[in-house]
Amino acid sequence: MTYTHRNKGTCSVMTRVELNDDHTIESVEVMGGCNGNLKGISALLKGMKAEDAINRMQGVRCGAKATSCPDQIAAALTEALAEMG
C-alpha cells in the first residue's frame, strides 16, 4: 500500500511511504528537505516495521521547530497504518 502525506512545518513538502501487508516498510520517499540525509534515512527504514520506525522518530524536532522530517515520516507511517486498518 502506498500512502502520501503532505508535510507540515518542515522544508520537505511531502512524504510517500509504501508498506507491505505485514507493516514492513518497502520504501520511503521525501520530497524537498536535505536530500542526502533523507535518502539515508529512507535506506535505513527499508525492511523495518512501521511501528518501530514510528517509535524511534515520532517527536524528533529540528532546531526550534515543533517537528522535523523524521517526525513527518512518522506521521505518514501512522496515517498509512490507520488507513490499512
C-alpha positions in Angstrom: 0.0 0.0 0.0 1.3 3.4 -0.9 0.4 6.5 1.2 1.2 10.2 0.5 1.4 12.7 3.4 1.7 16.5 3.0 4.3 17.6 5.4 3.7 20.5 7.8 6.4 22.7 9.5 9.4 21.4 7.6 11.5 22.2 4.5 10.3 18.9 3.0 6.8 19.2 1.4 5.7 15.6 1.0 6.4 12.1 2.2 5.4 9.0 0.3 5.6 5.6 2.1 5.0 2.1 0.7 4.1 -0.6 3.3 3.8 -4.3 2.9 0.8 -6.2 4.4 3.0 -7.2 7.4 3.7 -3.5 8.1 7.3 -3.6 6.9 8.5 -0.5 5.1 9.1 -1.2 1.4 10.1 2.4 0.6 10.1 6.0 1.9 10.5 9.0 -0.4 10.6 12.5 0.9 10.3 15.5 -1.5 12.3 18.6 -0.5 14.4 18.9 2.6 18.0 17.7 3.0 18.3 15.3 0.1 21.3 13.2 1.2 20.1 12.9 4.8 16.6 11.9 3.8 17.9 9.3 1.3 20.0 7.9 4.1 17.1 7.7 6.5 14.9 6.1 3.8 17.6 3.4 3.2 17.8 2.7 6.9 14.0 2.4 7.2 13.6 -0.2 4.4 12.6 -3.6 5.9 11.8 -2.1 9.3 8.4 -2.5 10.9 6.4 0.8 10.6 5.6 0.7 14.3 9.3 0.5 15.3 10.2 3.4 12.9 7.3 5.5 14.4 8.6 4.8 18.0 12.1 6.0 17.0 11.2 9.1 15.0 8.0 10.5 16.5 8.6 13.7 18.4 12.1 14.4 16.9 12.4 18.1 16.5 14.5 20.2 14.1 16.1 23.1 16.0 13.3 25.3 17.4 10.7 23.8 15.1 7.9 21.7 16.7 8.6 18.9 14.1 11.2 17.6 11.7 11.4 15.5 8.6 11.8 12.2 10.6 8.7 13.3 12.7 6.8 13.9 9.5 7.8 10.4 8.2 6.5 9.0 11.5 3.2 10.9 10.9 3.0 9.5 7.3 3.6 5.9 8.7 0.9 6.4 11.4 -1.6 7.6 8.9 -0.8 4.8 6.5 -1.2 2.2 9.2 -4.6 3.7 10.2 -5.7 3.5 6.5 -4.6 -0.1 6.3 -6.9 -0.9 9.2 
